[in-house]
Amino acid sequence: MEQLPTELLLLIATRLFNPQQNADLCNFSLASRRLRGAAQNILIQAPKLQCQLAENVCSSTSLLVRTMIERPDLGSKIRHLSWNISRSTYLSEHMPRLALNTAGLVGRYGIVSNACKQFAAQSELDLSTWIDAIESGKEGTYIGACLAFVPCLKSLEVTVSNKQSRATLPVMDDFFDQNINTILEHLPAFQNLDSFATNLTPPWKIVRLPTLRHVQIGLHSPSIMLKYLPAAEGPRPALRNLVISVPNSLLSHEAKKWFWFEAHQQYITALLRCTQNLEHLALRVVLRDKWVRPTKKLQWDVLLEYVPPLPRLASLEIDLTEEENPNRLVSCISRRGAQVARLRVAPCKSLEQFPVLRRLVVPQGVIIDSTEDAEGKSLTNTRFPSTLQEIGIIDSTHLLDQWAHNVLWNRDSFLALKQLDLWCDQNTEPIARTEAASPRRKKLNRPLPIASGGQVYSRAPTTKECRVEEATTSEQFDALRVDRVWEELRESGIEVMMHGREERFDWRRR
């Protein structure tokens, strides 16, 4: 077997091991013997490339890219590729140059060379042009052309970050136009692609790939969305799971007056109409637009108006997030997120447009009205399909107990319900109480099947233990009534599960 590049082995040695504790591993002769397998399994099969202006990051990324190109046998082993592109790097002319060994590219294992020969009749792709672009590091061509050297790729993640300002993330359409479309037309690089995630609006050619099952996209520029508007004619995508990041301004009726929000509606509706076999849909509401104030009339029904009836949808998730990076989704319980989470958003009126829905995970405000009348009762009740088996509530407050008592207790509407999940955040993480730690509540403790990270609690959560705001005090809440509500749910056959912050982060990465 041909030896891996010396720089790559040294890079693995310094990344995977602490040089202070394992000084001998920095020696190349030892690293070449001990870390060759780790290099192929960790850095080759699923590399994560960071394209930023930092000199050390660019050098390591260039080294990995050069290895992929010079060693086609290793490039064919790559299954998962994650690429984080900085806007400053993309627009700069200081991308690292690669001293490529072009002689190996025209050999019998040359992926691009073989692809060009295979598609010689209809292909206008010039191999030398791509090699020159990669060597010179010209903007996005440097990034996109490298994807041609991974023919067996199954999972691709492309993230574009803009840390220079807090404005809307710019969409670099030429990245797709000059690279992805070229690969789709001339090279068999994406013929095995199963999962694709990006915070951009991708071309329709990628979304409707016959092998693609999982897609995560972001919506930004109206012109780009209308350009890549899903077409009703032609082959339809075979998607099963779809995650869409939408701006929080789509919750307002005032958004319909503006052209760029009409583009959002057209794109979402056209996309979902072409994916009638969709089984899982997640809408990530990104807290992006600052003009959405508490005085604005926000309604979850406005967002769901964009979603046409999906006859096969079995799982629906609606969540709030601030971060636009798919790898760094954070909760709404941060500085600005907590303020938006407390907005008076009217709940949706009905979810019956999904006739076979079995799993529902939503913030509390989607199905529970935050306004109360003089008797303390909610003014609005959401209508649910009778097929629901699991309901997840995010960031629950004391209204959840009232809702559980008034709604879930009516089993005529929830004949199939088996589980109720409470997804808590950093400020709502449950507090494990025992009889020894809480002697005053000893008489109220009852064994309930509430678990968090494998830990079983001796009693149901109270408002003080599961709350969003510190202003919610135990004086506003009758602990005995809460225990009775959760006890009634247990007796009716509903399993109550509580999940902490770390578990929620794991769920959001799925």
C-alpha positions in Angstrom: 0.0 0.0 0.0 1.3 3.4 -0.9 2.4 5.6 2.0 0.2 8.4 3.1 1.6 11.9 2.9 4.0 12.8 5.8 2.1 16.0 6.6 -1.2 14.1 6.9 0.2 11.6 9.3 1.7 14.3 11.4 -1.6 16.1 11.4 -3.4 13.0 12.6 -0.8 12.5 15.3 -1.3 16.0 16.7 -5.1 16.0 16.4 -5.9 12.6 17.9 -3.2 12.5 20.6 -1.8 14.9 23.1 1.8 15.5 22.1 2.8 16.2 25.7 1.6 12.8 26.9 2.5 10.9 23.7 5.6 12.6 22.4 6.7 9.5 20.6 3.6 9.6 18.4 4.9 12.8 16.8 7.7 10.8 15.3 6.8 10.1 11.7 8.1 6.5 11.7 5.9 5.6 14.6 2.9 7.6 13.2 3.1 5.9 9.8 2.7 2.5 11.4 0.2 3.3 14.2 -2.0 5.9 12.6 -2.4 4.7 9.0 -5.7 3.0 9.8 -6.9 5.9 11.9 -6.2 8.2 9.0 -8.3 6.3 6.6 -11.2 5.6 9.0 -11.4 9.0 10.7 -10.1 11.7 8.3 -10.8 10.0 5.0 -14.2 8.3 5.4 -15.9 11.3 7.1 -13.7 14.4 6.8 -14.8 17.8 8.1 -13.3 20.6 6.1 -13.2 24.1 7.5 -12.5 26.8 4.9 -11.6 29.9 6.9 -8.8 32.5 6.8 -7.0 31.1 9.7 -3.7 29.9 8.5 -3.6 26.6 10.4 -7.2 25.7 9.3 -6.5 26.4 5.6 -3.3 24.4 5.7 -5.0 21.3 7.2 -7.9 21.6 4.8 -5.6 22.0 1.8 -3.7 18.9 2.9 -6.8 16.8 3.1 -8.0 18.0 -0.2 -4.7 17.3 -1.8 -4.8 13.8 -0.4 -8.3 13.2 -1.8 -7.1 14.3 -5.2 -3.7 12.6 -5.4 -5.0 9.4 -3.8 -8.2 8.5 -5.7 -8.4 5.1 -4.0 -8.8 7.0 -0.7 -11.2 9.5 -2.2 -13.5 6.7 -3.2 -13.7 5.6 0.4 -15.3 8.9 1.6 -18.9 8.4 2.6 -19.7 11.6 4.6 -18.3 15.0 3.9 -18.9 18.2 5.9 -17.7 21.5 4.5 -17.9 24.8 6.4 -17.3 27.8 4.2 -16.6 31.2 5.5 -17.9 34.1 3.4 -14.6 36.0 4.0 -12.7 33.1 2.7 -15.0 32.6 -0.3 -14.6 36.3 -1.4 -10.9 36.5 -0.7 -8.0 35.6 -3.1 -5.9 34.0 -0.4 -7.1 30.5 -0.6 -4.1 28.1 -0.3 -2.5 26.9 -3.4 -2.1 23.2 -3.8 1.1 21.7 -5.2 -0.7 18.8 -6.9 0.9 15.8 -8.4 -1.1 15.9 -11.6 0.6 12.8 -13.0 -1.5 10.7 -10.7 -4.8 12.2 -12.0 -4.6 10.7 -15.4 -3.8 7.3 -14.2 -6.1 4.3 -14.2 -7.7 5.4 -10.8 -8.2 9.0 -11.8 -11.8 9.7 -10.9 -12.3 12.9 -12.9 -10.2 11.6 -15.8 -12.3 8.4 -16.0 -15.5 10.4 -15.7 -14.5 12.7 -18.5 -13.7 9.8 -20.7 -17.0 8.1 -19.9 -19.0 11.2 -20.7 -16.8 12.3 -23.6 -19.6 12.4 -26.1 -21.9 14.8 -24.2 -19.5 16.4 -21.8 -17.8 19.8 -22.3 -15.9 19.6 -19.0 -12.2 20.3 -19.4 -10.1 18.4 -16.8 -7.2 20.8 -17.1 -9.5 23.7 -16.3 -10.6 22.2 -13.1 -7.2 21.2 -12.1 -6.0 24.7 -12.6 -8.9 26.1 -10.6 -8.1 23.8 -7.7 -4.4 24.6 -7.8 -5.0 28.4 -7.9 -7.7 28.3 -5.2 -10.2 30.5 -7.2 -13.1 31.3 -4.9 -15.9 28.6 -4.9 -14.4 26.6 -7.8 -11.7 25.4 -5.4 -14.4 24.1 -3.2 -16.9 22.7 -5.6 -14.4 21.0 -7.9 -13.1 18.9 -5.1 -16.5 17.3 -4.8 -15.9 15.5 -8.1 -13.2 13.4 -6.4 -15.7 11.7 -4.0 -17.8 9.4 -6.3 -19.2 7.2 -3.5 -20.4 10.1 -1.3 -23.6 9.3 0.7 -23.9 12.3 3.0 -22.9 15.9 2.2 -23.2 19.0 4.4 -22.3 22.5 3.0 -22.6 25.4 5.5 -21.8 29.0 4.6 -21.2 31.2 7.6 -21.0 35.0 7.8 -19.4 36.3 11.0 -18.8 39.8 9.7 -22.3 41.0 10.5 -25.6 39.9 12.0 -27.4 40.6 8.7 -29.2 38.0 6.7 -26.8 35.3 5.5 -25.9 36.0 1.9 -26.6 33.3 -0.6 -23.7 32.5 -2.9 -25.6 31.2 -5.8 -22.6 30.9 -8.0 -21.3 28.1 -5.7 -24.1 25.9 -7.0 -24.2 27.2 -10.5 -20.5 26.8 -11.2 -19.9 23.6 -9.3 -22.8 21.5 -8.1 -24.7 21.7 -11.4 -21.6 20.9 -13.4 -21.0 17.8 -11.3 -24.6 16.7 -11.7 -24.5 17.1 -15.4 -21.1 15.7 -16.2 -19.8 13.6 -13.3 -21.2 10.6 -11.4 -20.3 12.1 -8.0 -23.8 12.2 -6.5 -25.2 9.0 -7.8 -25.2 7.5 -4.2 -26.1 10.6 -2.2 -28.6 9.8 0.5 -28.5 12.9 2.8 -27.9 16.5 2.0 -27.8 19.4 4.5 -27.1 23.1 3.9 -28.2 26.5 5.1 -28.6 27.7 1.5 -31.4 27.2 -1.0 -30.1 24.3 -3.2 -30.9 23.8 -6.9 -34.0 21.6 -7.7 -31.6 19.2 -9.5 -30.2 18.1 -6.1 -33.5 17.9 -4.2 -35.0 15.5 -6.8 -32.0 13.1 -7.0 -33.6 9.6 -7.0 -31.4 8.3 -4.2 -31.9 11.3 -1.8 -34.0 10.6 1.3 -32.9 13.2 3.9 -32.7 16.9 3.1 -32.1 20.0 5.3 -32.3 23.4 3.7 -32.5 27.1 4.5 -34.5 29.8 2.9 -33.0 33.3 2.3 -33.0 35.2 -0.9 -36.4 35.5 -2.7 -34.7 35.6 -6.2 -32.8 32.4 -5.5 -35.9 30.6 -4.2 -37.9 31.6 -7.3 -35.0 30.6 -9.5 -34.9 27.1 -7.9 -38.7 26.9 -7.6 -39.6 23.2 -7.6 -41.1 22.1 -10.9 -44.3 20.0 -11.0 -43.2 18.3 -14.2 -40.4 15.8 -14.4 -39.4 13.2 -11.9 -40.5 13.9 -8.3 -38.1 13.6 -5.4 -38.2 10.5 -3.2 -37.7 12.3 0.0 -38.7 10.8 3.3 -37.3 13.4 5.8 -37.3 17.2 5.2 -36.0 19.9 7.5 -36.7 23.6 6.5 -35.3 26.6 8.3 -37.7 29.6 7.9 -37.6 33.1 9.3 -39.7 34.0 12.3 -41.4 36.8 10.3 -43.5 34.2 8.5 -45.6 34.0 11.6 -47.1 37.4 10.9 -50.0 38.3 8.6 -48.2 41.5 7.7 -45.5 39.4 6.0 -48.0 38.6 3.2 -47.7 42.2 2.0 -44.1 41.8 1.0 -42.7 40.2 -2.1 -39.9 38.3 -0.4 -42.3 36.6 1.9 -44.5 35.5 -1.0 -41.5 33.9 -2.4 -41.1 31.9 0.8 -44.7 30.7 0.6 -44.4 29.8 -3.1 -41.2 27.8 -2.5 -42.4 25.9 0.6 -45.8 25.1 -1.0 -44.3 24.0 -4.3 -41.6 21.9 -2.6 -44.1 20.1 -0.3 -46.6 19.5 -3.1 -43.8 17.6 -5.0 -43.0 15.5 -1.9 -46.3 13.8 -1.2 -44.6 10.7 0.1 -42.9 12.7 2.9 -43.0 11.0 6.3 -41.2 13.4 8.5 -41.3 17.3 8.3 -39.4 19.7 10.6 -39.9 23.4 10.5 -37.1 25.3 12.3 -38.2 28.8 12.9 -35.0 30.9 12.8 -35.1 34.0 15.0 -33.6 36.2 12.4 -35.8 39.3 11.7 -35.6 41.9 14.5 -38.6 43.8 13.3 -40.9 41.1 14.7 -41.9 42.8 18.0 -44.2 41.6 20.8 -46.8 44.1 19.5 -47.0 42.2 16.2 -49.9 39.7 15.8 -48.1 36.4 15.4 -50.0 33.1 14.7 -48.7 29.6 14.2 -51.6 29.1 11.7 -49.9 31.5 9.3 -46.9 29.3 9.1 -49.0 26.1 8.7 -50.8 27.8 5.8 -47.7 27.3 3.7 -47.9 23.5 4.3 -50.4 21.7 2.0 -52.1 18.5 3.2 -49.6 15.7 3.4 -51.5 12.3 3.4 -48.5 10.2 4.5 -46.9 12.5 7.0 -46.3 10.6 10.3 -44.0 13.0 12.2 -44.2 16.8 12.5 -41.7 19.0 14.4 -41.8 22.7 14.9 -38.9 24.3 16.8 -37.2 27.7 17.5 -33.6 28.3 16.9 -31.2 31.2 16.6 -28.1 29.6 15.0 -28.2 29.0 11.3 -25.4 26.5 11.2 -26.8 22.9 11.0 -24.0 21.7 13.2 -24.6 24.3 15.9 -28.3 24.5 16.4 -28.9 26.1 19.8 -32.0 26.6 21.8 -34.3 29.6 21.9 -33.5 30.0 25.6 -30.6 32.4 25.0 -30.6 36.2 25.3 -32.8 37.2 22.4 -34.4 33.8 22.1 -36.0 33.9 25.5 -37.6 37.2 24.7 -39.1 35.9 21.4 -40.2 32.6 23.1 -42.4 34.7 25.5 -44.2 36.5 22.6 -47.9 36.2 22.5 -48.2 33.8 19.6 -51.7 32.5 18.9 -51.8 28.7 18.7 -52.8 26.8 15.6 -56.5 25.9 15.4 -56.2 22.4 13.8 -53.7 19.8 12.8 -56.3 17.6 11.2 -54.8 18.2 7.7 -52.3 15.4 8.5 -54.7 12.4 8.8 -52.1 9.8 9.7 -49.9 11.9 12.0 -48.4 9.8 14.8 -45.7 12.0 16.3 -45.9 15.7 17.2 -43.1 17.8 18.7 -43.9 21.5 19.1 -43.3 24.4 21.5 -46.0 24.9 24.0 -47.4 28.0 22.3 -48.3 26.0 19.2 -51.1 24.0 20.9 -51.6 25.8 24.2 -53.1 29.3 24.4 -51.1 31.6 26.7 -54.1 33.8 27.2 -56.6 32.9 29.9 -60.0 34.1 30.8 -61.3 35.1 34.3 -61.6 31.5 35.3 -58.1 30.6 34.3 -59.1 28.5 31.3 -57.4 28.6 27.9 -59.4 30.3 25.2 -58.3 28.1 22.3 -58.0 24.4 21.9 -56.2 22.9 19.0 -57.9 20.0 17.1 -55.7 17.0 16.7 -55.9 13.9 14.5 -57.1 10.8 16.3 -54.0 8.8 15.2 -51.5 10.7 17.5 -49.4 8.3 19.5 -46.7 10.6 20.9 -46.8 14.3 21.8 -43.7 16.3 22.6 -44.0 19.7 24.4 -41.0 22.1 24.3 -40.3 24.5 27.2 -43.5 23.7 29.2 -44.9 26.0 31.9 -47.7 25.8 34.4 -50.3 25.9 31.5 -49.2 22.4 30.5 -50.7 20.9 33.7 -54.0 22.6 33.0 -53.9 21.6 29.3 -53.1 18.0 30.3 -56.0 17.8 32.7 -58.5 19.4 30.4 -57.4 18.0 27.0 -55.5 14.8 27.4 -57.9 13.5 30.0 -60.5 13.5 27.3 -59.5 10.2 25.7 -62.2 10.3 23.1 -59.8 12.6 21.1 -56.6 10.7 21.9 -57.5 7.1 21.5 -54.0 6.1 20.3 -52.0 8.4 22.6 -49.3 6.5 24.5 -46.5 8.9 25.4 -46.1 12.5 26.4 -42.5 13.9 26.2 -41.4 17.1 27.9 -38.4 18.6 26.1 -36.7 21.0 28.5 -33.9 23.5 28.0 -31.0 24.9 30.0 -33.3 26.9 32.2 -36.0 24.2 32.3 -33.8 21.2 32.9 -35.6 19.0 35.5 -34.3 18.7 39.0 -34.0 15.2 40.4 -35.7 15.1 43.7 -35.8 12.2 46.2 -37.6 11.7 49.5 -34.3 12.4 51.4 -33.7 15.6 49.4 -37.2 16.9 49.7 -38.7 15.8 53.1 -41.5 18.4 52.9 -42.9 16.8 49.8 -42.6 13.3 51.1 -46.3 12.6 51.1 -46.7 13.7 47.6 -44.1 11.5 46.1 -45.5 8.8 43.8 -43.6 6.5 41.5 -44.1 7.7 37.9 -42.3 6.6 34.7 -40.5 9.8 34.1 -37.0 9.4 32.8 -34.2 11.8 31.8 -31.0 10.2 30.5 -31.9 6.9 31.9 -32.7 8.3 35.4 -36.2 7.6 36.9 -37.6 10.3 39.1 -39.7 9.6 42.1 -42.4 12.1 41.3 -43.8 14.2 38.4 -42.3 17.6 37.5 -43.7 20.7 39.1 -43.9 24.2 37.6 -40.9 25.2 39.7 -38.9 22.3 38.3 -40.0 22.8 34.7 -40.4 26.5 33.8 -39.2 29.0 31.2 -39.0 32.1 33.3 -37.6 32.7 36.7 -40.6 34.8 37.5 -42.8 31.7 37.6 -42.9 30.9 41.3 -44.3 28.0 43.3 -46.9 30.3 44.8 -48.7 30.5 41.5 -49.1 26.8 41.5 -50.8 24.1 43.5 -48.4 21.2 43.9 -51.0 18.8 45.0 -53.1 19.4 41.9 -50.1 18.8 39.7 -49.3 15.5 41.2 -53.0 14.5 40.7 -52.9 15.5 37.1 -49.8 13.4 36.3 -51.2 10.6 38.3 -54.4 10.7 36.3 -52.3 10.6 33.1 -50.4 7.6 34.3 -53.6 5.7 35.2 -55.1 6.5 31.8 -52.2 4.7 30.1 -50.1 7.7 29.0 -46.4 7.4 29.7 -44.8 10.7 30.7 -41.1 11.2 29.8 -38.9 14.2 30.6 -35.8 15.0 28.6 -33.0 17.3 29.6 -30.9 19.8 27.7 -28.3 17.4 26.3 -30.9 15.0 25.1 -32.7 17.8 23.3 -29.5 18.8 21.5 -29.1 15.2 20.3 -32.6 15.2 19.0 -32.1 18.5 17.1 -29.1 17.1 15.3 -31.0 14.2 14.0 
